[in-house]
Amino acid sequence: MTLASFLDPVLLVATLMIAVPAVTLLTEVLAALWQRGAAPECGRDTAKITRGRIAVVVPAHNEAAGVGRTIAGLLPQIAAGDRLVVVADNCTDRTAELARAAGASVIERRDEERRGKGFALDFGVDWLRADPPDCVVFIDADCTMAPGSLERLHDACAGSGRPAQALNLCHVPQGVSRMGPRIAEFAFLVKNHVRPRGLARLGLPCTLTGTGMAFPWSLIAAAPLASDHLAEDMMLGSTLAAQGHAPLFVEAARVDSEFPSSEDGERGQRRRWEHGHLQTLLTRVPGLVLGAISQRAPALLAHALDLAVPPLALLLALQLLLVAATSTSLLLGGGELAFAISLASLAATGIAVLLAWYHFGRSILSASMLWMAPIYVLRKLPLYIGFLGSRQSAWMRARRDGE
């Protein structure tokens, strides 16, 4: 047996596996460009939906610097009967004091063993059980919610009986011109705007993105929230999707935040997000695919495929590696199929990225920065190698500016 004949089947399986997220990504981007009609956001005419009571839960761990701004953006959207609750979670600063002064109800949680955003959300929902609302909205303490967003999220939940996810964008702070943060903002835009928009236009569910999430009380009251998982939002969304309650994307509702301006802060935040994403991909996607097949549920399969798309930099790195491996195998006398699939997969991802940049991302990323993206991919390889050897397993808040 020659080396090429041994490598051929291995490389063919690898290229087929990496082609699936590439095709998924391209399909979502192409659907996002489809301008025919508006994306559906709820199950019936919003004009016929009665406004129920909304509870906004804001988990906050040492967020004194920004919690007041978050509350100020929410208060004008709070109607009679609604509640705005800040969960001051293991805080050692003035978060609780400043949140009360800004006009929010504050509950304080102390538990040094059970640390993480999931535990804070569970604590807030448990506090609401004494007087349950109709809809619960989660928003992070470093985010601002656009006017009218609460109403739109409520209507989507009430109209469909399903969770709803607002458009969630993260921006580079003013004055930061480094290439890395700019590319990170573009990648965030593709993941949280372009792809969910495409799914919505296809009538398919989206993933939850951690903030700007809304739930009917009947769903969130029974949901498994208490967790220190790095991507508690993805885990929650996949759990609800498996139960037949996949989230809807509500593009008209919007939540904005900023990346940390320091390199250490941005690197730590990115490590937590991407290690959490990869953990979820490896542990949840196989079960979701099997469940979709056994239930004959196309929407659940679409949700699984969307979840299976790795971070853009990792996807491109794997594809470049496979192109190199299959071309080497071809030179050694191997077959052409794996090489052709690897090239087609790389081309599909490249086309998807270029289309997303041209139609959505030119204000974020210049053309010269886009062509420097391969350097950014190489710089991120240690982050992905670290996932194999020393992955982050415990939730840790990203360092804010000045800390």
BAPATI-447947 format. One record per residue (C-alpha): residue in three letters; x, y, z. Coordinates in nm, 4 decimals. Each point is the difference from the previous one (the first is absolute). Layout:
<recs>
+-----+----------+----------+----------+
! res !        X !        Y !        Z !
+-----+----------+----------+----------+
! ALA !        X !        Y !        Z !
...
+-----+----------+----------+----------+
</recs>
This chain:
<recs>
+-----+----------+----------+----------+
! res !        X !        Y !        Z !
+-----+----------+----------+----------+
! MET !   0.0000 !   0.0000 !   0.0000 !
! THR !   0.1399 !   0.3367 !  -0.1017 !
! LEU !  -0.0141 !   0.3068 !   0.2191 !
! ALA !  -0.2370 !   0.1684 !  -0.2454 !
! SER !  -0.2434 !  -0.2925 !  -0.0001 !
! PHE !  -0.0051 !   0.0088 !   0.3809 !
! LEU !  -0.0517 !   0.3749 !   0.0150 !
! ASP !  -0.2675 !   0.0202 !  -0.2700 !
! PRO !  -0.3001 !  -0.1291 !   0.2031 !
! VAL !   0.1075 !   0.1938 !   0.3104 !
! LEU !   0.0313 !   0.3257 !  -0.1914 !
! LEU !  -0.3264 !  -0.0632 !  -0.1867 !
! VAL !  -0.1913 !  -0.0364 !   0.3273 !
! ALA !   0.1710 !   0.3103 !   0.1418 !
! THR !  -0.0780 !   0.2110 !  -0.3060 !
! LEU !  -0.3628 !  -0.1119 !  -0.0047 !
! MET !  -0.0349 !   0.0872 !   0.3685 !
! ILE !   0.1432 !   0.3497 !  -0.0449 !
! ALA !  -0.2062 !   0.0553 !  -0.3158 !
! VAL !  -0.3241 !  -0.0206 !   0.2004 !
! PRO !   0.0570 !   0.3199 !   0.2057 !
! ALA !   0.1378 !   0.1750 !  -0.3098 !
! VAL !  -0.3167 !  -0.0734 !  -0.1997 !
! THR !  -0.2135 !   0.0944 !   0.3011 !
! LEU !   0.1795 !   0.3342 !   0.0326 !
! LEU !  -0.0340 !   0.0814 !  -0.3697 !
! THR !  -0.3704 !  -0.0924 !   0.0006 !
! GLU !  -0.0672 !   0.2262 !   0.2985 !
! VAL !   0.1866 !   0.2946 !  -0.1551 !
! LEU !  -0.1778 !  -0.0382 !  -0.3338 !
! ALA !  -0.3376 !  -0.0159 !   0.1775 !
! ALA !   0.0875 !   0.3151 !   0.1954 !
! LEU !   0.0397 !   0.1846 !  -0.3304 !
! TRP !  -0.3454 !  -0.1040 !  -0.1157 !
! GLN !  -0.2078 !   0.3194 !   0.0199 !
! ARG !  -0.3380 !  -0.1501 !  -0.0784 !
! GLY !  -0.2336 !   0.0930 !   0.2846 !
! ALA !   0.0780 !   0.0319 !   0.3672 !
! ALA !   0.1248 !  -0.2792 !   0.2202 !
! PRO !  -0.2741 !  -0.1535 !   0.2151 !
! GLU !   0.0347 !   0.0855 !   0.3660 !
! CYS !  -0.3057 !  -0.1492 !   0.1664 !
! GLY !  -0.2816 !  -0.2380 !  -0.0583 !
! ARG !  -0.2830 !   0.2468 !  -0.0498 !
! ASP !  -0.0836 !   0.3640 !  -0.0661 !
! THR !   0.1675 !   0.2118 !   0.2701 !
! ALA !  -0.2927 !   0.2436 !  -0.0082 !
! LYS !  -0.2129 !  -0.2707 !   0.1640 !
! ILE !   0.2477 !  -0.0751 !   0.2804 !
! THR !  -0.0912 !   0.1261 !   0.3463 !
! ARG !   0.2911 !   0.1574 !   0.1844 !
! GLY !   0.0872 !  -0.2205 !   0.2960 !
! ARG !   0.2286 !   0.0748 !   0.2928 !
! ILE !   0.3718 !  -0.0090 !  -0.0722 !
! ALA !   0.2791 !  -0.0669 !   0.2472 !
! VAL !   0.3491 !   0.1073 !  -0.1073 !
! VAL !   0.2780 !  -0.1857 !   0.1821 !
! VAL !   0.3498 !   0.1521 !  -0.0113 !
! PRO !   0.2788 !  -0.2275 !   0.1316 !
! ALA !   0.2859 !   0.2169 !   0.1250 !
! HIS !   0.3366 !  -0.0991 !   0.1457 !
! ASN !   0.2051 !   0.3090 !   0.0911 !
! GLU !  -0.1632 !   0.2176 !  -0.2656 !
! ALA !  -0.0004 !   0.3308 !   0.1866 !
! ALA !   0.1514 !   0.1781 !  -0.2985 !
! GLY !  -0.2840 !  -0.0767 !  -0.2405 !
! VAL !  -0.3092 !  -0.1237 !   0.1803 !
! GLY !  -0.1460 !   0.3503 !   0.0337 !
! ARG !   0.0165 !   0.0561 !  -0.3755 !
! THR !  -0.1712 !  -0.3345 !  -0.0627 !
! ILE !  -0.2814 !   0.0822 !   0.2408 !
! ALA !  -0.0442 !   0.3488 !  -0.1449 !
! GLY !  -0.0608 !  -0.1532 !  -0.3429 !
! LEU !  -0.2526 !  -0.2478 !   0.1357 !
! LEU !  -0.2120 !   0.2175 !   0.2300 !
! PRO !  -0.1849 !   0.1893 !  -0.2785 !
! GLN !  -0.1173 !  -0.3376 !  -0.1344 !
! ILE !  -0.1310 !  -0.1245 !   0.3348 !
! ALA !  -0.3813 !   0.0219 !   0.0204 !
! ALA !  -0.2327 !  -0.0219 !   0.2991 !
! GLY !   0.0176 !  -0.3507 !   0.1429 !
! ASP !   0.3437 !  -0.0718 !  -0.1469 !
! ARG !   0.3088 !  -0.0580 !   0.2147 !
! LEU !   0.3669 !   0.0789 !  -0.0506 !
! VAL !   0.2140 !  -0.2234 !   0.2224 !
! VAL !   0.3789 !   0.0111 !   0.0330 !
! VAL !   0.1615 !  -0.3133 !   0.1424 !
! ALA !   0.3152 !   0.1258 !   0.1728 !
! ASP !   0.1954 !  -0.3240 !  -0.0184 !
! ASN !   0.2960 !  -0.0376 !   0.2377 !
! CYS !   0.0773 !   0.3695 !  -0.0402 !
! THR !   0.2867 !   0.1656 !   0.1827 !
! ASP !  -0.0631 !   0.3483 !  -0.1386 !
! ARG !  -0.2932 !   0.2470 !   0.0064 !
! THR !  -0.2115 !  -0.1784 !  -0.2635 !
! ALA !  -0.2968 !  -0.0586 !   0.2318 !
! GLU !   0.0063 !   0.3539 !   0.1408 !
! LEU !   0.0221 !   0.1667 !  -0.3403 !
! ALA !  -0.2679 !  -0.2218 !  -0.1513 !
! ARG !  -0.2451 !   0.0929 !   0.2770 !
! ALA !   0.0828 !   0.3672 !  -0.0411 !
! ALA !  -0.0654 !  -0.0310 !  -0.3754 !
! GLY !  -0.3526 !  -0.1316 !   0.0633 !
! ALA !   0.0258 !  -0.3815 !  -0.0166 !
! SER !  -0.1051 !  -0.2574 !   0.2563 !
! VAL !   0.3125 !  -0.1788 !   0.1228 !
! ILE !   0.0446 !  -0.3494 !   0.1416 !
! GLU !   0.3419 !  -0.1063 !   0.1219 !
! ARG !   0.1458 !  -0.3470 !  -0.0343 !
! ARG !   0.2972 !  -0.1353 !   0.1948 !
! ASP !   0.1365 !  -0.3412 !  -0.0909 !
! GLU !   0.3737 !  -0.0401 !  -0.0560 !
! GLU !  -0.0340 !  -0.3642 !  -0.1050 !
! ARG !  -0.2704 !   0.0341 !  -0.2666 !
! ARG !   0.1370 !   0.2777 !  -0.2172 !
! GLY !  -0.1157 !   0.0927 !  -0.3469 !
! LYS !  -0.2650 !   0.1866 !  -0.1923 !
! GLY !  -0.2301 !  -0.3018 !  -0.0153 !
! PHE !  -0.0271 !  -0.0095 !   0.3791 !
! ALA !  -0.0815 !   0.3732 !   0.0091 !
! LEU !  -0.2782 !  -0.0452 !  -0.2587 !
! ASP !  -0.1420 !  -0.2932 !   0.1947 !
! PHE !   0.0036 !   0.2102 !   0.3192 !
! GLY !  -0.1895 !   0.2802 !  -0.1727 !
! VAL !  -0.2649 !  -0.2314 !  -0.1485 !
! ASP !  -0.0463 !  -0.1718 !   0.3363 !
! TRP !  -0.0619 !   0.3414 !   0.1624 !
! LEU !  -0.2729 !   0.0707 !  -0.2569 !
! ARG !  -0.1961 !  -0.3166 !   0.0855 !
! ALA !  -0.1884 !   0.1771 !   0.2790 !
! ASP !  -0.1694 !   0.2210 !  -0.2603 !
! PRO !   0.0738 !  -0.1396 !  -0.3479 !
! PRO !   0.0012 !   0.2335 !  -0.3033 !
! ASP !  -0.1220 !  -0.0995 !  -0.3454 !
! CYS !   0.3395 !   0.0487 !  -0.1628 !
! VAL !   0.3576 !   0.0070 !   0.1313 !
! VAL !   0.2784 !   0.1879 !  -0.1805 !
! PHE !   0.3693 !  -0.0448 !   0.0815 !
! ILE !   0.2470 !   0.2781 !  -0.0793 !
! ASP !   0.3618 !   0.0275 !   0.1106 !
! ALA !   0.1041 !   0.2878 !   0.2232 !
! ASP !   0.2469 !   0.1382 !  -0.2551 !
! CYS !  -0.2579 !   0.0275 !  -0.2811 !
! THR !  -0.2445 !   0.2625 !  -0.1216 !
! MET !  -0.3392 !  -0.0910 !  -0.1437 !
! ALA !  -0.1429 !   0.2041 !  -0.2872 !
! PRO !  -0.3393 !   0.1723 !   0.0549 !
! GLY !  -0.2989 !  -0.2221 !  -0.0731 !
! SER !   0.1988 !  -0.3211 !   0.0299 !
! LEU !  -0.1766 !  -0.1309 !   0.3106 !
! GLU !  -0.3377 !   0.0324 !  -0.1696 !
! ARG !   0.1207 !  -0.1815 !  -0.3125 !
! LEU !   0.1532 !  -0.2842 !   0.1986 !
! HIS !  -0.3162 !  -0.0375 !   0.2071 !
! ASP !  -0.2163 !  -0.0125 !  -0.3128 !
! ALA !   0.2204 !  -0.2656 !  -0.1595 !
! CYS !  -0.0230 !  -0.2176 !   0.3122 !
! ALA !  -0.3733 !   0.0543 !   0.0439 !
! GLY !  -0.0738 !  -0.0582 !  -0.3663 !
! SER !   0.1977 !  -0.3215 !  -0.0315 !
! GLY !   0.0315 !  -0.1481 !   0.3489 !
! ARG !   0.3733 !  -0.0302 !  -0.0714 !
! PRO !   0.3167 !   0.1763 !   0.1199 !
! ALA !   0.1057 !   0.3119 !  -0.1918 !
! GLN !   0.3490 !   0.1322 !  -0.0637 !
! ALA !   0.0725 !   0.3664 !  -0.0708 !
! LEU !   0.2699 !   0.1143 !  -0.2406 !
! ASN !   0.3094 !   0.0010 !   0.2213 !
! LEU !   0.3009 !   0.1983 !  -0.1226 !
! CYS !   0.3371 !   0.0698 !   0.1597 !
! HIS !   0.2083 !   0.2960 !  -0.1155 !
! VAL !   0.3613 !   0.1114 !   0.0139 !
! PRO !   0.0367 !   0.2920 !   0.2457 !
! GLN !   0.0566 !   0.3407 !  -0.1545 !
! GLY !   0.3678 !   0.0688 !  -0.0572 !
! VAL !   0.1039 !  -0.3653 !  -0.0344 !
! SER !   0.1416 !  -0.0581 !  -0.3482 !
! ARG !   0.1781 !  -0.3356 !   0.0371 !
! MET !  -0.0759 !  -0.2546 !  -0.2710 !
! GLY !  -0.0879 !  -0.2807 !   0.2424 !
! PRO !  -0.2965 !   0.1701 !   0.1707 !
! ARG !  -0.1342 !   0.1190 !  -0.3378 !
! ILE !   0.0030 !  -0.3520 !  -0.1405 !
! ALA !  -0.1529 !  -0.1277 !   0.3237 !
! GLU !  -0.2847 !   0.2513 !  -0.0332 !
! PHE !  -0.0611 !  -0.1148 !  -0.3568 !
! ALA !  -0.0005 !  -0.3666 !   0.1047 !
! PHE !  -0.2455 !   0.0893 !   0.2785 !
! LEU !  -0.2222 !   0.1726 !  -0.2559 !
! VAL !  -0.0008 !  -0.3070 !  -0.2255 !
! LYS !  -0.0836 !  -0.2325 !   0.2889 !
! ASN !  -0.2635 !   0.2136 !   0.1743 !
! HIS !  -0.1585 !   0.1947 !  -0.2864 !
! VAL !   0.0625 !  -0.1396 !  -0.3478 !
! ARG !  -0.0483 !  -0.3675 !   0.0817 !
! PRO !  -0.3099 !   0.0370 !   0.2259 !
! ARG !  -0.1512 !   0.2337 !  -0.2595 !
! GLY !   0.0462 !  -0.2672 !  -0.2651 !
! LEU !  -0.1532 !  -0.2668 !   0.2225 !
! ALA !  -0.2998 !   0.2221 !   0.0743 !
! ARG !  -0.0603 !   0.0597 !  -0.3689 !
! LEU !  -0.0006 !  -0.3759 !  -0.0507 !
! GLY !  -0.2515 !  -0.0381 !   0.2837 !
! LEU !   0.2582 !  -0.1769 !   0.2192 !
! PRO !   0.1037 !   0.0520 !   0.3643 !
! CYS !   0.3147 !   0.1732 !   0.1233 !
! THR !   0.2362 !  -0.0567 !   0.2902 !
! LEU !  -0.0132 !   0.2061 !   0.3187 !
! THR !   0.2842 !   0.2497 !   0.0381 !
! GLY !   0.0050 !   0.0741 !   0.3733 !
! THR !  -0.1665 !   0.3403 !   0.0226 !
! GLY !  -0.3247 !   0.1402 !  -0.1404 !
! MET !  -0.1688 !  -0.3376 !   0.0531 !
! ALA !  -0.3732 !  -0.0221 !   0.0782 !
! PHE !  -0.2083 !  -0.2951 !   0.1208 !
! PRO !  -0.3618 !  -0.0743 !   0.0814 !
! TRP !  -0.0227 !  -0.0615 !   0.3736 !
! SER !  -0.1188 !  -0.3580 !  -0.0478 !
! LEU !   0.3242 !  -0.0865 !  -0.1802 !
! ILE !   0.2571 !   0.1845 !   0.2077 !
! ALA !  -0.1525 !  -0.1073 !   0.3316 !
! ALA !   0.0829 !  -0.3627 !  -0.0825 !
! ALA !   0.3253 !   0.0590 !  -0.1898 !
! PRO !   0.3352 !  -0.1316 !   0.1314 !
! LEU !   0.1774 !   0.3302 !   0.0676 !
! ALA !   0.2316 !  -0.0724 !   0.2940 !
! SER !   0.3333 !  -0.0671 !  -0.1727 !
! ASP !   0.3567 !   0.1227 !  -0.0237 !
! HIS !   0.0238 !  -0.0986 !  -0.3664 !
! LEU !   0.2017 !   0.2458 !  -0.2087 !
! ALA !  -0.2787 !   0.0213 !  -0.2601 !
! GLU !  -0.3077 !  -0.0299 !   0.2180 !
! ASP !  -0.2022 !   0.1785 !  -0.2681 !
! MET !   0.0765 !  -0.2559 !  -0.2719 !
! MET !  -0.0647 !  -0.2851 !   0.2408 !
! LEU !  -0.3357 !   0.1466 !   0.1024 !
! GLY !  -0.1023 !   0.0628 !  -0.3612 !
! SER !   0.0904 !  -0.3528 !  -0.1077 !
! THR !  -0.1858 !  -0.1506 !   0.2972 !
! LEU !  -0.3160 !   0.1951 !  -0.0794 !
! ALA !   0.0336 !  -0.0797 !  -0.3718 !
! ALA !   0.0177 !  -0.3723 !   0.0802 !
! GLN !  -0.3231 !   0.0427 !   0.1979 !
! GLY !  -0.1721 !   0.1597 !  -0.2997 !
! HIS !   0.0475 !   0.3636 !   0.1060 !
! ALA !   0.2760 !   0.1273 !  -0.2296 !
! PRO !   0.0743 !   0.3759 !   0.0234 !
! LEU !  -0.1188 !   0.2619 !  -0.2491 !
! PHE !   0.2196 !   0.2830 !  -0.1261 !
! VAL !  -0.1500 !   0.3472 !   0.0465 !
! GLU !   0.2140 !   0.2322 !  -0.2112 !
! ALA !  -0.2085 !   0.3068 !   0.0913 !
! ALA !   0.1041 !  -0.0344 !   0.3667 !
! ARG !   0.3627 !   0.0930 !   0.0655 !
! VAL !   0.2581 !  -0.0217 !   0.2762 !
! ASP !   0.3459 !   0.1577 !  -0.0263 !
! SER !   0.3204 !  -0.0317 !   0.2011 !
! GLU !   0.3726 !   0.0623 !  -0.0405 !
! PHE !   0.3065 !  -0.2197 !  -0.0019 !
! PRO !   0.2558 !   0.0761 !   0.2714 !
! SER !   0.2469 !   0.2533 !  -0.1389 !
! SER !   0.3042 !  -0.1728 !   0.1525 !
! GLU !   0.1589 !  -0.2937 !  -0.1811 !
! ASP !  -0.0044 !  -0.2147 !   0.3169 !
! GLY !  -0.3688 !   0.0662 !   0.0595 !
! GLU !  -0.0964 !  -0.0672 !  -0.3624 !
! ARG !   0.2126 !  -0.3165 !  -0.0091 !
! GLY !  -0.1571 !  -0.1355 !   0.3193 !
! GLN !  -0.3527 !   0.0699 !  -0.1206 !
! ARG !   0.0683 !  -0.1622 !  -0.3355 !
! ARG !   0.1523 !  -0.3082 !   0.1671 !
! ARG !  -0.3067 !  -0.0496 !   0.2191 !
! TRP !  -0.2425 !   0.0459 !  -0.2909 !
! GLU !   0.1800 !  -0.2271 !  -0.2443 !
! HIS !   0.0925 !  -0.2769 !   0.2447 !
! GLY !  -0.3635 !   0.0006 !   0.1119 !
! HIS !  -0.1156 !  -0.0172 !  -0.3615 !
! LEU !   0.2270 !  -0.2964 !  -0.0713 !
! GLN !  -0.1082 !  -0.1808 !   0.3170 !
! THR !  -0.3631 !   0.0396 !  -0.1038 !
! LEU !   0.0716 !  -0.1097 !  -0.3575 !
! LEU !   0.1695 !  -0.3209 !   0.1142 !
! THR !  -0.2456 !  -0.0927 !   0.2742 !
! ARG !  -0.3361 !   0.1069 !  -0.1435 !
! VAL !   0.0048 !  -0.0206 !  -0.3791 !
! PRO !   0.0150 !  -0.3827 !  -0.0343 !
! GLY !  -0.3001 !  -0.0457 !   0.2290 !
! LEU !  -0.1971 !   0.2726 !  -0.1767 !
! VAL !   0.0653 !  -0.1586 !  -0.3403 !
! LEU !  -0.1108 !  -0.3421 !   0.1239 !
! GLY !  -0.3068 !   0.1543 !   0.1638 !
! ALA !  -0.0900 !   0.1863 !  -0.3195 !
! ILE !   0.0266 !  -0.3200 !  -0.2042 !
! SER !  -0.2025 !  -0.2092 !   0.2453 !
! GLN !  -0.2684 !   0.2708 !   0.0345 !
! ARG !   0.0081 !   0.0853 !  -0.3725 !
! ALA !   0.0406 !   0.3641 !   0.1018 !
! PRO !   0.1641 !   0.2128 !  -0.2736 !
! ALA !   0.0041 !   0.3119 !   0.2176 !
! LEU !   0.1932 !  -0.1820 !   0.2726 !
! LEU !   0.2467 !  -0.1320 !  -0.2576 !
! ALA !   0.0491 !   0.3550 !  -0.1320 !
! HIS !   0.0634 !   0.1173 !   0.3567 !
! ALA !   0.2603 !  -0.2749 !   0.0464 !
! LEU !   0.1755 !   0.0870 !  -0.3264 !
! ASP !   0.0086 !   0.3685 !   0.0959 !
! LEU !   0.1493 !  -0.0897 !   0.3366 !
! ALA !   0.2577 !  -0.2178 !  -0.1766 !
! VAL !   0.1571 !   0.2969 !  -0.1827 !
! PRO !   0.3220 !   0.0710 !   0.1943 !
! PRO !   0.1463 !   0.3484 !   0.0474 !
! LEU !   0.0972 !   0.1473 !  -0.3379 !
! ALA !   0.3730 !   0.0089 !   0.0713 !
! LEU !   0.0014 !  -0.3663 !   0.1026 !
! LEU !  -0.2083 !  -0.1033 !  -0.3011 !
! LEU !   0.2419 !   0.1730 !  -0.2371 !
! ALA !   0.3031 !  -0.1458 !   0.1793 !
! LEU !  -0.1371 !  -0.3541 !  -0.0258 !
! GLN !  -0.0844 !   0.0463 !  -0.3659 !
! LEU !   0.3469 !   0.1317 !  -0.0849 !
! LEU !   0.1521 !  -0.2939 !   0.1862 !
! LEU !  -0.2144 !  -0.2461 !  -0.1973 !
! VAL !   0.0863 !   0.1646 !  -0.3314 !
! ALA !   0.3680 !  -0.0405 !   0.0855 !
! ALA !  -0.0479 !  -0.3622 !   0.1103 !
! THR !  -0.2103 !  -0.1053 !  -0.3003 !
! SER !   0.2311 !   0.1707 !  -0.2483 !
! THR !   0.2953 !  -0.1830 !   0.1572 !
! SER !  -0.1899 !  -0.3283 !  -0.0236 !
! LEU !  -0.0789 !   0.0732 !  -0.3651 !
! LEU !   0.3695 !   0.0537 !  -0.0756 !
! LEU !   0.0733 !  -0.3364 !   0.1631 !
! GLY !  -0.2440 !  -0.1735 !  -0.2332 !
! GLY !  -0.3219 !   0.0300 !   0.1999 !
! GLY !  -0.3465 !   0.0612 !  -0.1392 !
! GLU !  -0.1354 !   0.3353 !  -0.1137 !
! LEU !  -0.3378 !  -0.0043 !   0.1761 !
! ALA !   0.1173 !   0.1096 !   0.3463 !
! PHE !   0.2102 !   0.2770 !  -0.1563 !
! ALA !  -0.2968 !   0.1246 !  -0.2043 !
! ILE !  -0.2309 !  -0.0020 !   0.3023 !
! SER !   0.2541 !   0.1855 !   0.2143 !
! LEU !   0.0391 !   0.2703 !  -0.2657 !
! ALA !  -0.3782 !   0.0297 !  -0.0470 !
! SER !  -0.0485 !   0.0271 !   0.3767 !
! LEU !   0.2603 !   0.2759 !   0.0283 !
! ALA !  -0.1574 !   0.1799 !  -0.2958 !
! ALA !  -0.3470 !  -0.0206 !   0.1583 !
! THR !   0.1278 !   0.1566 !   0.3233 !
! GLY !   0.1930 !   0.2656 !  -0.1914 !
! ILE !  -0.3055 !   0.0948 !  -0.2053 !
! ALA !  -0.2155 !   0.0142 !   0.3135 !
! VAL !   0.2500 !   0.2277 !   0.1761 !
! LEU !   0.0368 !   0.2309 !  -0.3002 !
! LEU !  -0.3778 !   0.0298 !  -0.0486 !
! ALA !  -0.0551 !   0.0683 !   0.3706 !
! TRP !   0.2764 !   0.2623 !  -0.0013 !
! TYR !  -0.1226 !   0.1740 !  -0.3161 !
! HIS !  -0.3648 !   0.0229 !   0.1062 !
! PHE !   0.0337 !   0.0387 !   0.3786 !
! GLY !   0.3557 !   0.0574 !   0.1158 !
! ARG !   0.1730 !   0.2667 !  -0.2093 !
! SER !  -0.0603 !   0.2651 !   0.2662 !
! ILE !   0.1838 !  -0.2183 !   0.2518 !
! LEU !   0.2847 !  -0.1435 !  -0.2012 !
! SER !   0.1930 !   0.1594 !  -0.2841 !
! ALA !   0.0909 !  -0.2070 !  -0.3047 !
! SER !   0.3678 !   0.0096 !   0.0980 !
! MET !  -0.0830 !  -0.1388 !   0.3458 !
! LEU !  -0.2137 !  -0.2742 !  -0.1535 !
! TRP !   0.2901 !  -0.1214 !  -0.2133 !
! MET !   0.2157 !  -0.0107 !   0.3141 !
! ALA !  -0.2438 !  -0.2441 !   0.1608 !
! PRO !   0.2301 !  -0.3047 !  -0.0555 !
! ILE !   0.2503 !   0.1614 !   0.2380 !
! TYR !  -0.2795 !   0.0362 !   0.2573 !
! VAL !  -0.0848 !  -0.3695 !  -0.0473 !
! LEU !   0.3621 !  -0.0986 !   0.0673 !
! ARG !   0.0098 !   0.2154 !   0.3133 !
! LYS !  -0.3052 !  -0.1819 !   0.1357 !
! LEU !   0.1406 !  -0.3499 !  -0.0426 !
! PRO !   0.1398 !  -0.0088 !   0.3570 !
! LEU !  -0.3537 !   0.0649 !   0.1293 !
! TYR !  -0.1305 !  -0.3078 !  -0.1801 !
! ILE !   0.3032 !  -0.2128 !   0.0856 !
! GLY !  -0.0606 !   0.1016 !   0.3606 !
! PHE !  -0.3492 !  -0.1470 !  -0.0243 !
! LEU !   0.1587 !  -0.3416 !  -0.0577 !
! GLY !   0.2515 !   0.0210 !   0.2827 !
! SER !  -0.1099 !   0.2600 !   0.2549 !
! ARG !  -0.3534 !   0.0997 !  -0.0828 !
! GLN !  -0.1824 !   0.2491 !   0.2191 !
! SER !  -0.2612 !  -0.1962 !   0.1937 !
! ALA !  -0.1221 !   0.2417 !   0.2671 !
! TRP !  -0.1956 !   0.3185 !  -0.0625 !
! MET !   0.2087 !   0.3144 !   0.0485 !
! ARG !  -0.1122 !   0.3561 !  -0.0616 !
! ALA !   0.2049 !   0.1862 !  -0.2600 !
! ARG !   0.2174 !   0.2763 !   0.1414 !
! ARG !  -0.1471 !   0.3454 !  -0.0586 !
! ASP !   0.1988 !   0.3053 !  -0.0955 !
! GLY !   0.1945 !   0.1463 !   0.2901 !
! GLU !  -0.0022 !  -0.3185 !   0.2059 !
+-----+----------+----------+----------+
</recs>
